[in-house]
Amino acid sequence: MPDVLVAGAGPTGLLAAFELERAGLDVLVLDRDTRPTTQSKALGLQPRSVEVLADRGLLAAIEPYTEARLPGGHFSGIHIDYTDLPTPFPYQLGVEQVHVAAAIEARLRTPVLRDAAVTAVAQDDDGVTVTAGGREHRAGWLVAADGGHSTVRTLLGAAFPGRSARISLVVADLTLTRKPAGFADEWRLPTKSAGFLLPLSGGRHRLVVVGEEQQRLGRDEPVTAGELQRALTALHGPGFEVGEVLWASRFGDASRQLERYRHGRVLFAGDAAHIHLPVGGQGLNLGLQDAVNLGWKLAAHVRGHAPAGLLDSYHDERHPVAARVLVSTRAQAVLGVPDPDAVAVREIVTGLIAVPEARRAVAAEISGIGVTYPGISGRTTGIPVAEDGRAVLIGAELPPEWADRVETRPGAEPRLVRPDGYVVWDGGPGLEDALSTWFGEPAITLV
């Protein structure tokens, strides 16, 4: 019997499984699809996510599929420069989400169980029973990372307050049979609130548009080649001709968040815990950060050495971060509305973001570099995480009682680093207090 079941084989669920396996747990990932999806929802990794993937040795497998290193992000199409961020990765990686997921899945010990749609969840004091693909699976815990329309969330009746979509957008993958001479067919940051066009692999292009026609049409109306042609012409001018529409969908700016990320032995992560306008890859990156925050805490809890409240600190730390992203994406949605008053507000915001201090604050938020938690003195990068999921103590002597939970390494700058890369002690007194606070009471050695 696995220690943990994970529902959903997207990047969030896969990274959660990777973190749990790295900490020595047995994990089984359940996914409803019969094979890995070829459809990428997100197209970018923000700097903090790049740091996390690099420290876990996952970035090398993703980099061959990277289309661009973009020197910044954007706030509803308003450029936000990243070049002075305090990170070794002051850029956004333009890469399709499917390659991120594939790189993580390739590192799992246990293959994903596919064609296993969740249809029932029952929990008791000892564990969780999940019915998926017509079979029952039993484990101590369940991580629900099954997307914005989470079946697990629905089955548990978990409160998911917020608001429904007020504006409508279209996303499509298509081919172009004609494009203007001199058109730079390369990845670049969006510069318009009305949408963008980006090249994908295999001669495909991703088109995202928000215009007056999209607001008039109902959410269930099919997306036609004619609609895409009109939108593309309005966005980039004449000279483009839509060929084959490979995939298209309507989506909106619905904004919702779970009241609690933990429901007994079920913990929610990624889009299953929060949904918002998918601008700037915020959903993908938010989910990856959920996974690395949750993984080591749940592993410590399962192994029996987590201090009181550690597992619940997952909600305490991550819920406010997602709530702030929901505020940000709602604001960006307002700036993108095809309305003269919204254009006026956009002009003011553009001027404010041009102020260096404001630009740095927005860059820190969107990139994830500015995310921190209570009791944290900073984050560290360039230090590979311990292969067995332990914390890392640098440049100090470790009391032997904690050797099963903390790895020691030499260094001139003393630091105690959580498995998710955040520093909880940076020299001076208080090392043992920090060890107890984050990694439990010391092990008792019997003589």
N, C-alpha and C positions, 0 to 999 in steps of 0.2 A: 504494500500500500504506500503510495507517495505521501510525503509530508504535506505537500501543498498542490492543489490544482489551480491552474490558471485558465480562465475563460477568455479566449481571444488571442490570435497570433499576429496581431499588429505589432508595431515597434514597442509600444508600452508593455504589452503582455510578454513579449519575447525578452525584453530587457529585464523585467521583473523576474522571469524564470532564470535568466542568466545569472543575476545577482544571487538568487536563492541557491542555485546549484553551486556557484562559486564558494558559498559559505558552507557547503557540505550537505545540503538538503536534497532529497529526492523530489522531483517536480514533474508533473505531467501537464502539458499545454493542450487544451481542447479548442478546436476551431471548426466552425460550421462549414467552411468552404472545402471542396474536395481537393484543391491544390492551391499553392500560394497565389495570391492575386497578382495580376500584372498591371493593375490600375493604381497609380500613385495619386493620393489625395494631396499630400504636401510636397513641396519642392525645395525645401531649404532647411539647413541646420544652423541655428544661431550659435554664437561663440561659446556659451556655457555648455551647450550640448556637445560641441566639438571637443571641448576640454574633457568632458566625462568619457566620451568614446575613445579619445586618445589615451587617457590614463588606464583604460581597460584593454588596450591593445586591439580595439575594434576599428579604429579609424583607417588603418592601412588597407583593410578589405573594401572600404567605401571609396577611398580616394580615386581609384581607377575609373569610377563612374561619375566623378565630379565634373560638372559642366563649367563651373566658374567659381572663383573666389571673389565675392562681391564685397566692395569696401565699406559696406554699411547695410542698414536696414531701411525701413520706411514706415511712416505713420500716415496711413491712408494715402500713399503715393508721395508724401513729402519726405525727401531724402534725409536720412539720419546717419551721419558719418560715424564709423566705428574705429577709425585708425588710431585714436589715442586711448582706447580702452585698455585697462590694466590686465591684459591677457596675451599669451603667446599666439592666440588665434583672433586677431582683431578684424574679422571678416565673417561673412555669412557664406556657407558652402551651398552652392546651387547643385542639388542632387535629388534625384527622384526617391520618394519614400520607399519604393520597393527594394532598392539597393541597400538602404539602411536596415530594413527588416531581414533581408537575405543574409547580410553580414552577421547579424546577431544570431539568427537561427542556425547558421552553420557551426556556431560554437556551443550549441546545447548538447548535453550528454544524451538526453532522451529525445527522440524525434517527436515532433508535433503529431498529435492524433487528429487527423482530419476527417471530414464528413461527420463531425460530432457536434451538431447543433444542440445547445442546452435547452432542455424542455422542462426541467424540474430541479428545484434546489430545496433540500431539507437539512436543517442543522440541529444538533443537540449539544450536550455538554462536552462530548468527546470528539466531535468532528462534524464534517459536512458530507452529505451525499448528493452528488450531482448526476442527474440523468441526462445523457448526451449521446446522440446517435443511437438511441434505443438501448443503451447499456448504462448500468449504474457504476459510478466511480466514487470511491470513498477516500477521504483525506482529512487531515487535521484542520486545514484551512483552505479557503478559496480566495483567490485574487480575481476580481471581476474587472477585466480590461476589454470588454466586448462592445465597445463603441458607443456612439451617441444615442443609438436606439437599444441600449443594453437590455437584453432579455433578463439577465440576473436582477437588474434594478427593478424591472417590471414585476418579476416573480416575487420579489421580497416586498413590493409595495413601498419602496423607499421614497420619501418625499424629495421632490426634484423641483423646487420653486424657481421662479424666474418669469420670463415673458416670452411669448411667441414671436416669430419673425414679423418685422414691419416693412422690410424692404426685400426685394427679390433680386438674385443674381443668377447668372448662367455660367457653368463651367463646361468646357468641351475639349476633347482631344480630336484633332482633325488633321487632314492633309491639305496642302495648298497646291493648286495646279498653276497658279501664277502669283508672282509677287513683284513689287517694283524693283527696277534696276538700282543697285546701290543699297538695297535694304540690308542692314546689318543683322544677319540671322544669328544672333548670339544672345546669351543670357545677360540681362541687365535689370537693374532695379526698376520697378514700376514708377512712372513719373506722372501718372494721371489717376484720378480717383475713379474714372469711368471704366477702368479695366486694364488688361495687359495681354500681350502675346509673347510666348516664349517657345523656343525650339525644344523638343524632346528627342530622345534617341529614336532611331529607325525612321527618320523622315517625318515624324509626327510633330504637331504643335499644340500647345495648351493655350486656349483662349478663355479668359475670364472677363465678363462684361456686366455692367450695371447701368442701365439706361431707362429711358421712359417706357420703351416697349416692354422691357422686362417687368416693370411695375404694373403694367396693364394686364399682362397675361397671368392666368391662374397657375398655381404651383403644379397642377396636374396636366397642364397643357404640354404636348410634346415639343421638344426643341427642334426646330427645322433648320435645314441648311440655309433657307432664305433669311431666317431671323439672324443666324450667325453671320451671314454675308452683310446684312445691313449694319449689324453691330460692329463688325470689323472695319467696314468702310467709315463709319462714324468715328471710330477710335483712331485709325491710322491713315485715313484718306483712301482715294481710289488706287487701283493697281493690284489689289489682292483679290484672289478668287478662291473660294472655298471648294475643295475637292470632296473627299469622303469624310463624313462625320463618323468617327470611330466610336465615340461615346459622348454623351451629353446629359446634363442634369441641371435642374433648378435647385437652388438652396437659398437660405435666408440668413438673417442675423439674429435668430433665436438665441437667447442668453439664459442659461439655467445652471444651477449648481446644487449638488446634494447638500442637505443640511449636515449630515455626518458621513464621513468616509468609511467608518467602520460600523458594520451591523453584525454584532456577535462575532462569528468566525469568518465573516465575509468582509473583505476590504476592497474598496473601489479605487480605480486609478484611470488616468487618461480621460478620454471622452465619455466614459461611463460615469465619471464623477462630475464633469463640467463640459458644457457646450457653449460655443460662441462663434461669432463671425470668423471664418478661417482665413485670417489675414496675416501675412508675413510668417506663415508656418508656426504660429504660436501654439496651435493645438498639439502638433507633433512634439515640439520642444517641451511644452508643459508636461505632456505625458511621460517623456523620457526622464524628466526630473522627478516626477512622482515615483517612477519605478526605482530609481537609485536611492531615494529617500526611504521608501518602504522596504526594499529588499533586505538590507542589513538588520533592520529593526525586527522584522518578522522572523528572520533567521535566528536572531538572538533569543527571541521569545520562544520559538520552538525548541531551541537547544537548552532552555531553562536557565539562562544566566542574564536575562534582560532585567535591568532595574525597574522598579515600579513606575508605570506610566510611560515607558519607552515606546511601546507599540501605539498607544494613543497619541503620542507626540507626532506621529505621521499626520494625523488630521490637524493637529494644532499648528504644525509648521506649514503644511501644504495648502490647507483651505484658504488662508489669507492671500497666498500668492496667486492662486487661481481667481479669487474674488477680484484682485487688482487687475488681472488680465481681462476679466469680463468688463470692468470699467473702461479699460483702454480700448477694447475692441468695439464696445458700444459707441464710444466717442469717435472712433475711426469710421464707423458705419454712418454716423450723422454727417461727417465731413464728405462722405461719398454720395450722398443723396443728390440726384439731379434736380436741384432747386436753387433759385437765385440767392435765397437767404443763406443756404448752406455754403454756397460759393463765397459769400461775404465773410462768413465765419472762418472758412478755410484760409482766406487771405490773411486774416488776423493771426491765426494759429501758425501759418507759415512764417510770418514775421517774428513771432515769439520764439519759435524753435531755432531761428537763426541766431538768437542770443547764445553765446557759448555755454553758459551755465545751464540753460534750459536744454540745449541740445545734448549735453553730457548726461543730464538726468534722464532724458527720454531714451538715450542710447543704452544706458546701464539697465533700464527697465526692460526694454524690448529684447536686448541681447541675452538677458538672464544673468549677466555679470553682477548686477546690483542686488540680486536676491540674497538675503541673509536671514538668520533666525535668531531668536533670543538665546543668549548664552554663547553665541558664536563670535569669535574674534576675527574671522576672515575665512578665506578658502585658499587652497593650495593647488597648484597645477604643475605638471611636469614630473610628478612623483607617481610612478605606477602603483596602483592599488595592490594590496596583498592578494596573492592568487587564491588564498583560502578564505577571503572575505573578512580577515581581521582588520582592526584599526592599525595605524602606523604611528609609532613614537620615534621622532627624529632628534638626534643630538642630546639624549638624556638617558639615564639609567632606569630601566623598568623594574619595579618590584616583581619578583618572580611569580607571585600569585596570579598575575594577570597574563602570563605568557601564552595561555591558550586563547586569548582574545586580542592580544596586541602584538604586533611584530615590531622589532626595533631595527633602526637603521642609523648609520652615522650621519652627522651633519653639523654645520656651524650654527644653524638657527634652530633652537629647540622648539618643537611643535608636537602636539598630539592631534592627529588627524582622524576624524571619523571615516568610516569606509566610503561615505559619499563625497569626501574631499573637503569637508568643512573643519576648520581648526577650532578645537575646544580648550586648548591650553597652549600658551606661547612663551613659556619660560617662567622662572620665578617660583614662588610657593604655590601650592594648590594642586600639584600633579595628582596626588592620590585622591583628592576630592573630585577632580575631573574624571579620573578613571572610574570611581564608584558611581558618579552621576550618570555617565553615559554607558558604562560597560558592566555594571552590576557589582555585587559584593565579591571580594577576592576569593579565589578558590582555596579551600582548606586542604593542606597537605598532611596526610596521616603518616606519622612516624612509626 
